[in-house]
Amino acid sequence: MAKPVIFVIGASGNVGMATLKALSSKYADKVEIRAGVRDPDKAEKVKAIPGVHVVKATQGDKAQLVTTFAGVTSLYIVVPGAENRAELSIKTAEAAKEAQVKHLLVVSAPIVLEKADTVFGKQLREIEDKISKLGVPYTILRLPLFVENYFGFKETIQKMSAIIGPVDPTKPYAAVAMADAGKAAAVILVDPSKHANKTYTIISDRHSHNDVGKAFSDALGKEVTVTRNTYDEAKKFMLGMGMPEWQLKGAFELYKLIDSGSSVTNPENLSDFKNITGEEPTSLKSWVDAVATAFK
């Protein structure tokens, strides 16, 4: 009997890679794992994951994807970081329906719950709305801020023993480790019927920037201070680093929800990861301890 086919499109990014690693380590003997990337010749890291078959697949290229998705059981649409990601993701989902894919798993984020119009919320809400009405069993996986974003503090921690950012350092928010996002996605993709037409928010830990500073202080054996700069200062720096203005606007809207203590960025329920995987999520301390040498 043929194995179920799991397809991850947008596979070369961090979320896709984390999912492929989780699938490979736990389910390679049970499912066929396919990784869709725009340029297979540049996907050496994806090819290095045992049991993963890399294929060319471009999000939004509906004509190509209908053929590429033939025989796929579960498709994971890792929504791209492009400004037109709603259009690309919806076309990808429509191609999956035409190819008779049995289940769709789609990345989103908790900011869709914010009533005010936001850049990320508008994009992702459009995707969620379309997926829910497509007529294909689906699961929405909302992912908050990633703890891996703290690698953005690497230089200032190394050179200044400091974390600098515009977010109120006293305000807690939910965050997720890539590995946890990947584990949850893998469980859903392998046994999708249990998760049909459900929406989950995958959270590893709840903490503030002050907590992040303390975790690095403890792990590195030196005091890491937390300094709040202005949003104007942060904007100038981030634009200088090449961040697109639309993406910066979306990020700042998210940061200001943290500043306000919004339940969108600091929800009560943190249990979805454990309920799906049966595992404890990654704590801030364990994540920092594991990566601390990179910050020395």
Secondary structure, 3 states (H helix, E strand, C coil): CCCCEEEEECCCCHHHHHHHHHHHHHHCCCCEEEEEECCHHHCHHHHCCCCEEEEECCCCCHHHHHHHCCCCCEEEECCCCCCCHHHHHHHHHHHHHHCCCCEEEEEECHHHHCCCCCHHHHHHHHHHHHHHCCCCCEEEEECCEEHHHHHHHHHHHHHHCEEEECCCCCCCEEEECHHHHHHHHHHHHHCHHHHCCEEEECCCEEECHHHHHHHHHHHHCCCCEEEECCHHHHHHHHHHCCCCHHHHHHHHHHHHHHHHCCCCCCCCCCCHHHHHHCCCCCCHHHHHHHHHHHHC
